[in-house]
Amino acid sequence: MAAMDEEYEEDGWINRNNQPVAAGAGVAGIVGGGGGGAEEEADGHDEPLENPQEVLGECLSKFATNDYIMEPGIFAQLKRYFQAGGTPEQVINQLSANYTAVAQMANLLAEWLILAGVRVTDVQAMVENHLKDMILKTFDPKKADKIFTEEGETPAWLTEMIEHHTWRSLIYRLAEEYPDCLMLNFTIKLISDAGFQSEITSISTAAQQIEVFSRVLKTAIAKFLNHPDDGATAIQECAKMVCHGQHTYVYSQVLIQVLSQEPKGGFIMKRLAQEITKYALKNNHNVTPITMALNSARHPQACEALTSMLTRNALNPADITVLYRNYSSPEPPPIDLIRNPQFLDLLVDSLFKVGVKINQEHKAKYIYLLAYAASVCETPGKKGQPKGHRNTNKDELKPTIQAVEKVHTICNVNRGSTELIAEISTLYNCIRFPVVGVGVIRWVENTVTEPSYFKLCTESCPLHLALLDEVACVHSSLHDQILRLLIQLFESKQDELEILVQLEMKKMLLDRMVNLLARGCVVPVVKYIRQCCTKGDTDISLIRYFVTEVLETITHPYSPEFVQLFLPMVENEEITGSMRGEGDNDPVSEFIVHCKAHYTTI
């Protein structure tokens, strides 16, 4: 039994006084267990003399409560009692008569459970979870604050509590329920100071204190920077946190704006700020005034025109004319002003969506502003130049304008694949401009998502989708947009088509995904097909087709992440059973043998 006691002590949930949990004695006062939870052992200073009879009555009433001998303030109360003339016999009788040994019974039951074969960790979890439930039911924030203020310093038991994950998680839950509790808010700060800020997932909890929120924001930004492969998820988490309230949004965006001015990594922070703005707009938060306030205020006309369009989420010729006049002047405003994702989206839609009509008188201004934002390069002024001066490189502006204009003319008319063949050379030449690549994706999406598109399509691979292969070839930064469109089409319901025609269409889309994979978009493509395989809602012949095409495309060496995603599909008998030969010379067997020999798989 002694060995067992040592084991419990090492786990930190039963102390040398035989109490059930390390923090149990401290929280007893918070949950309303006894009256002396606020007091600690006397520190050696004699307190002023009180009325002896009142002291005796107060002490005896406390001694009469259940298990008062287990309270942390027992020694201080005993000292007061004896100084007031109390007799040992009376206090011994009171404490022993009201000793119900709840903590000791909990320990005894725990020992019995362990002797019966239950694991120590399971017994520990039982005790901790039950105590958590009791605290959640009976927690009194007023008593907690009273204990906290009367201590005058951080209680030792509170410092010990936050070392254990179980009790930290309890604090998080209580802080959610009681956001105004002084003791809980201070404890959250203690937890953050101790380095556990990554655990604080509740933004309403973190947002109560700027120090805590700053650390949580720092952790979220670091996650975004350190996980580029999973950037979309990291951006989503960071944006959700920043958009918790107006104060968190303004504070975070100002901080990120300052970081975006750094020469190293500044553009990454600018991207993060833009993604957060997009998330806010998507969730119907009007953040345009804040966004514009963070930009240059030295060009009020341009700012006012842009603010007007962003607020209404629509372009208009009058404001476009103001912007065009400003950006075609000898001293244009900073280019960052029109490199606003919302504004650029509106421009791309107006120029590349089928059927959108632009006044011919103003069309050149729309094209100019989009090309200017996409191609002009600004650098800070050199020494000797006026402060705030920017050097502008417009070498790519004219060819970009010409490319946008040519493709706009093609996209603005509803053409079938046959009619587009005559324009294919022009399209391929213009797609090398990134902004045209974005426009082509938008145009193709707008065209192929029409309900009747595949019903009327007669080609095995429509020319619109073949254009995506070319965009993927020359612009790796647009791979995510192309994959999203292919997934949308792959999962779309084409009930008007025959089953075999649907399968052929999906094989054609898988070919486009394999092309993406061959161009470097490997993990996102394989991860999506792996999800389709896991869900079981995709025809197995399509998974087999994908695996076959990939095996014919790839060769070693492979990345460990690729092997972890792709190998289970290759090893699946249902998928590749019919593809294997008698020996090990077939592609399936060769891939499996190579992976088993060179990679550690989970």
Buried (B, 14 or more C-beta within 10 A) or exposed (E): EEEBBEEBEEBBBBBEEBBBBBBBBBBBBBBEBBBBBBBBEBEEEEEEEEEBEEBBEBBBEBBEBEBBBBBBBBBBBBBBBEBBEBEEEBBEEBBEEBBEBBBBEBBEBBBEBBEEEEEBEEBBEBBBEEBBEEBEEEBBBEBBBBBBEEBEEEBEBBBBBBBBEBBBEBBBBBBEEBBEBBBBBBBBBBBBEEEBBBBBEBBEBBBBBEEBBBBBBEBBBEBBBEEEEEBEEBBEBBBBBBBBEEEBBBBBBBBBBEBBEEEEEEEBBBBBBBBBBBBBBEEEBEBBEBBBEBBBEEBEEBBEBBBBBBEEEEBEBEBBBBBBBBBEEEEBBBBBBBBBBBBBBBBBBBBBBBEEEBEEEBBEBBBBBBBBBBBBEEEEEEEEEEEEEBEBEEEBBEBBBBBBBBBBEBBBEEBBBEEBEEBBEBBEEBBBBBBBBBBBBBBBBBBBEEEEBBEEBEEEBBBBBBBBBBBBBBBEEBBBBBBEBBBEBBEBEBEEBEEEBBBEBBBBBBBBBBBBBBBEBBBBBBBBBBEBBEEEEBEEEBBBBBBBBBBEEBEEEBEEEBBBBBBBBBBBEEBBEEBBEEEEEBBBBEBBEBBEEEBEEE
